[in-house]
Amino acid sequence: MGWIALTGRDGGQFAPRGIGDTGRQGPQTADPTALLPRGTLLLETRPAIGRRPQTLLSFGRTHPWNGGFSLQLLPSGGVALVETQERDVRHAILPFRPDDRSDSLRISYSWDAPGRWGRLSLERPGIIGVRSITVPPPHPMPLADLRTAFTDPRQRHLDPEVIFAALSDEVEPVGPMPGLVGEVPVRTPGGYVEAGRLRRGDCVRGTGGAVVPVLHRLWRSVPSAGSFRPVRLRAPYFGLRADIVVAPHQRLVIGGSDVEYLFGSEAVLVAACHLVNGSAAVYAEAGPLTCYHGLVLPEHEEIEAVGTRTESLYLGRIRRKPEIVSMSLLAGLNRARLPEHPRPLWPVLKSYEATALAMTRAA
């Protein structure tokens, strides 16, 4: 089914049939002993590591048995998971370098109690790469506890630096993330086709107008919050002939004499979140969930979306890492036939470089 709960500082929602879709069928929580045997707890936070552990999320229970759950950031830079049920304690620490952090961290805990398997993962939004460890065989999570944790602030601890937390009743993927909503028109040899309608074997216009085959179209539904919050790019800025909505990490190809002067390159890649300025780009109104699509091409290519140049899905050298492929949207595909993208098509601007470029163009 997918995402069933979402919360932030301003309140939360818990919908066992699926948030954003009241027609779905799903488990109920009238029974206080009902369990969620598998799922994913995803949390995004601004790191504020100090001398003491930073408790990101914690909640406990006394009925029908004692237990609790907590996620912490440690002063050393690790992510600590502690899950208890009566006297049985399961814990794990995922290390990461505290001097190599982005503005936010995305932490996901996935479990499959019947399969006796669990995973703790860390991603830095907008940065390629995943850190992940396998955790001790997990307990199933009581649905009543999860409902309380997501809807009753009095019964949980949620750190002020946490941007949002979400719950899925599925093991959610990590790794390469698509960035175009399905309605974005992509240029093909026969005209514009919505990204969500393209299939393996279709062709698009790539760099320099070349005809390029689509190897795969990947898609993922995610909460419309934090680093997933959709961005509306507005026409006629960026050469657009109509507005389009993309993920914050989706990068546009921007060129010009000022780009060549400042960065020594014919063009650069700029993430949509760095273009938000209240006019040319704004955060889009959206429901609780947004579905993003991505096109995997043989090379990392430019693709045209109603006048502007954006990028195809960048995979890097992920096919050389079978453990990462198995956790991602690429799981189930023939790894030997996945393309390699050794480096991005153009240099990727950091946030301060994008700001400098915007100031130059405004001058």
C-alpha atoms as one frame of an Amber mdcrd trajectory, in Angstrom:
protein
   0.000   0.000   0.000   2.503   2.667   1.056   2.520   5.741   3.285   0.028
   5.626   6.150   1.224   8.400   8.497   2.882  11.801   8.348   3.762  14.280
  11.060   5.713  17.487  11.657   5.825  20.294  14.168   2.321  21.460  13.200
   0.502  18.165  13.726   0.137  14.816  12.060  -2.161  12.329  10.414  -2.501
   8.566  10.616  -4.575   6.739   7.987  -4.226   2.947   7.910  -5.920   2.880
   4.488  -3.230   5.206   3.132  -2.826   8.965   3.476  -4.214  10.843   0.507
  -6.368   7.929  -0.680  -9.459   7.126   1.364 -10.489   4.405  -1.079  -7.660
   2.086  -0.163  -8.114  -0.920   2.034  -5.710  -1.395   4.894  -5.289  -2.591
   8.483  -7.369  -1.115  11.279  -6.188  -0.096  14.756  -9.223  -0.816  16.916
  -7.365  -3.820  18.342  -4.649  -2.432  20.666  -2.541  -5.525  19.992  -2.628
  -5.156  16.168   0.877  -5.154  14.700   2.623  -3.775  11.641   4.860  -6.706
  10.641   6.885  -4.736   8.100   7.290  -1.118   7.118   9.508   1.958   7.043
   9.829   4.835   9.470  11.387   7.767   7.625  12.596  10.939   9.305  14.273
  14.078   7.984  16.180  16.385  10.289  18.568  19.280  10.438  21.614  17.937
  12.282  22.504  19.830  15.448  25.024  17.517  17.031  26.488  18.833  20.268
  27.946  17.320  23.379  24.868  15.250  24.136  22.868  12.783  22.049  20.080
  14.430  20.072  16.887  12.393  20.449  15.113  12.755  17.133  12.055  10.622
  17.847  11.090   8.449  20.787   7.913   6.910  22.176   7.043   4.142  24.604
   4.242   1.898  25.827   3.125   0.106  28.990   0.200  -1.930  27.597  -0.205
  -4.700  26.574   3.536  -5.009  27.225   6.367  -2.648  28.097   8.404  -1.350
  25.223   9.702   1.645  23.335  11.487   3.028  20.316  14.045   5.802  19.816
  16.292   7.290  17.138  19.196   9.491  18.218  22.070  11.401  16.668  25.239
  10.864  18.667  27.929  13.482  19.369  30.364  11.298  17.439  28.130  11.552
  14.384  26.406   8.170  14.523  22.711   7.366  14.284  21.554   5.159  17.170
  18.454   2.971  17.009  17.029   1.380  20.169  13.925  -0.813  20.116  12.667
  -2.630  23.218   9.943  -5.143  23.985   9.773  -6.255  27.611  13.358  -7.272
  28.424  14.389  -7.797  24.814  16.476  -4.865  23.553  17.545  -4.466  19.928
  19.989  -1.697  19.090  22.247  -0.603  16.255  24.551   2.306  15.428  25.058
   3.633  11.930  28.257   5.721  11.825  28.712   8.756   9.615  31.191  11.614
   9.478  29.864  14.617  11.420  32.142  16.965   9.452  30.646  15.788   6.153
  26.973  16.611   6.552  24.509  18.384   4.282  21.919  20.848   5.509  19.602
  17.950   6.311  19.744  14.205   6.850  17.195  11.599   5.788  17.102   8.589
   8.089  15.004   5.513   7.385  14.423   2.444   9.505  12.889  -0.458   7.579
  11.855  -3.747   9.136  10.422  -7.097   8.113   9.697  -9.018  11.300   8.508
 -12.251   9.587  11.677 -12.200   7.502  13.796 -11.421  10.610  15.442  -8.537
   8.780  15.892  -4.828   9.395  17.843  -1.924   7.899  18.944   1.511   9.103
  19.912   3.943   6.333  21.198   7.496   6.048  20.953   9.741   3.004  21.960
  13.330   2.413  19.288  14.926   0.184  20.711  16.044  -3.116  23.908  14.017
  -2.689  24.508  10.667  -4.361  25.212   7.861  -1.938  23.663   5.853   0.869
  25.040   4.595   4.162  23.220   1.554   5.467  23.583  -1.254   7.990  21.597
  -4.384   8.740  20.068  -4.337  12.216  19.245  -7.276  14.532  16.004  -9.157
  13.783  13.311  -6.572  14.604  10.015  -6.815  16.450   6.779  -5.966  14.634
   5.613  -2.459  15.515   2.290  -2.041  17.415  -0.102   0.035  15.296  -1.585
   1.697  18.377   1.874   2.977  19.347   2.482   4.322  15.873  -0.885   6.076
  15.783  -0.106   7.751  19.115   3.407   8.732  18.042   2.144  10.381  14.855
  -0.961  12.113  16.181  -0.425  12.894  19.897   2.562  15.195  20.617   2.080
  14.603  24.344   2.964  10.934  23.992   6.199  11.296  22.028   9.424  13.256
  21.835  10.080  14.882  18.445  13.195  17.040  18.293  12.639  20.661  17.130
  15.160  20.072  14.340  13.054  17.279  12.821  11.440  18.515   9.607   8.980
  15.642   9.212   8.491  11.974   9.992   6.527   9.503   7.868   5.448   5.886
   8.123   4.920   3.323   5.366   3.593  -0.206   5.650   6.126  -1.256   3.002
   9.908  -1.511   2.933  10.690   1.720   1.079  13.649   2.025  -1.322  16.692
   4.220  -0.792  19.145   5.522  -3.365  18.623   7.292  -6.716  15.460   9.379
  -6.575  13.358  10.445  -9.604  12.561  14.129  -9.909   9.787  14.890 -12.443
   6.078  14.750 -11.721   4.269  12.552 -14.206   2.635  15.473 -16.061   5.928
  17.132 -17.104   6.055  17.131 -20.927   9.317  15.653 -22.244  10.415  16.186
 -25.830  10.482  13.068 -28.008  11.064  12.678 -31.779   7.283  12.723 -32.219
   6.576  15.692 -29.956   6.049  16.180 -26.237   4.959  13.223 -24.092   4.274
  13.318 -20.353   7.126  11.807 -18.345   4.759   9.400 -16.615   3.642   7.904
 -19.943   7.085   7.073 -21.325   8.152   3.427 -21.319  11.244   1.342 -21.908
  12.039   1.437 -25.614  10.531   4.874 -26.205  12.919   7.595 -27.368  13.530
  11.148 -26.182  15.572  14.031 -27.473  18.862  14.060 -25.574  21.900  16.333
 -25.576  22.176  18.319 -28.785  18.875  16.938 -30.038  20.153  13.361 -30.377
  17.542  10.588 -30.327  18.136   8.514 -27.168  16.304   5.335 -26.041  14.666
   5.146 -22.628  16.152   2.186 -20.753  13.817   2.438 -17.760  11.256   4.772
 -16.215  11.401   4.698 -12.432   8.783   6.225 -10.169   8.255   6.681  -6.461
   5.527   8.200  -4.278   6.870  10.163  -1.306   5.602  12.626   1.319   5.338
  16.198  -0.013   7.583  17.514   2.750  11.165  18.488   3.446  13.564  17.514
   0.679  10.636  15.928  -1.210   8.524  19.113  -1.258   7.730  19.851  -4.922
   8.985  22.988  -6.673   7.013  24.830  -9.363   9.234  26.311 -12.077   7.316
  29.135 -13.697   7.152  30.202 -17.323   8.635  32.151 -19.030  11.659  31.835
 -16.742  14.361  29.286 -17.716  12.928  29.280 -21.258   9.768  27.489 -20.138
   6.641  27.761 -22.261   4.510  26.394 -19.399   4.950  25.813 -15.678   6.346
  22.467 -14.580   6.625  20.824 -11.158   9.761  18.962 -10.135  11.450  17.608
  -7.017  13.770  19.963  -5.108  16.811  17.887  -6.113  15.931  17.845  -9.836
  18.630  19.803 -11.649  18.200  22.224 -14.535  20.837  22.853 -17.195  21.681
  26.565 -17.179  24.111  28.153 -19.603  25.180  31.567 -20.832  28.179  33.866
 -20.955  27.942  34.584 -17.228  28.023  30.845 -16.469  31.116  30.411 -18.615
  32.767  33.421 -16.981  31.979  32.383 -13.401  32.469  28.642 -13.638  34.550
  28.018 -16.742  31.928  25.737 -18.268  29.463  26.084 -21.111  26.662  25.064
 -18.772  26.043  23.973 -15.177  23.486  21.912 -13.274  21.437  23.735 -10.636
  19.046  21.994  -8.240  15.503  23.355  -8.337  15.553  24.101  -4.604  18.375
  26.593  -5.203  16.219  28.458  -7.727  13.290  29.133  -5.366  13.004  32.910
  -5.091   9.271  33.638  -4.913   8.902  34.438  -8.597  10.796  32.234 -11.073
  10.486  29.220  -8.799   8.202  28.635  -5.811   7.258  25.688  -3.653   4.184
  24.096  -5.175   0.901  23.400  -3.462   0.517  19.664  -3.134  -1.358  16.933
  -1.325   0.256  14.783   1.345   2.038  12.669  -1.300   3.796  13.437  -4.589
   4.769  10.894  -7.232   8.043  11.559  -9.052   9.256   9.890 -12.255  12.760
   9.548 -13.662  14.113   8.451 -17.045  17.183   6.215 -17.135  19.136   6.779
 -20.358  22.373   5.128 -21.579  24.301   8.286 -20.685  23.571  11.162 -18.323
  21.774  13.447 -20.770  19.951  16.703 -21.133  16.251  16.286 -21.783  13.938
  19.101 -22.802  10.787  19.870 -20.833   8.610  22.474 -22.618  11.498  24.772
 -23.404  13.876  24.279 -20.507  16.749  21.817 -20.282  16.809  19.429 -17.352
  18.647  16.176 -16.642  17.873  12.500 -16.983  18.175  10.318 -13.885  21.794
  10.148 -12.758  22.899   6.698 -11.540  26.633   7.161 -11.155  28.399   3.801
 -10.777  25.657   2.216  -8.670  25.659  -0.992 -10.711  29.046  -1.822  -9.155
  27.389  -1.929  -5.732  24.915  -4.833  -5.677  23.909  -4.178  -2.068  22.839
  -0.616  -2.927  21.048  -1.720  -6.111  19.054  -4.254  -4.077  17.799  -1.491
  -1.746  16.872   0.932  -4.524  14.202   1.407  -7.169  16.530  -0.562  -9.461
  16.052  -3.785  -7.477  14.866  -6.559  -9.745  16.515  -5.124 -12.867  19.469
  -6.843 -14.522  22.402  -5.131 -12.831  24.792  -6.067 -15.649  22.645  -4.093
 -18.088  22.365  -0.953 -15.999  24.274   2.000 -17.471  27.192   3.720 -15.788
  27.252   7.493 -15.489  30.864   8.212 -14.440  30.251  11.908 -13.892  27.368
  14.380 -14.273  26.842  15.883 -17.703  27.847  19.353 -16.455  29.388  20.676
 -13.225  26.906  20.712 -10.346  26.615  24.024  -8.484  26.565  24.147  -4.705
  23.930  26.300  -3.037  26.228  29.310  -2.553  27.377  29.085  -6.185  23.765
  29.059  -7.348  23.126  32.131  -5.197  26.113  33.901  -6.771  24.813  33.101
 -10.249  21.330  34.382  -9.377  22.797  37.637  -8.019  24.831  38.118 -11.199
  21.762  37.697 -13.372  19.745  40.063 -11.200  22.391  42.769 -11.389
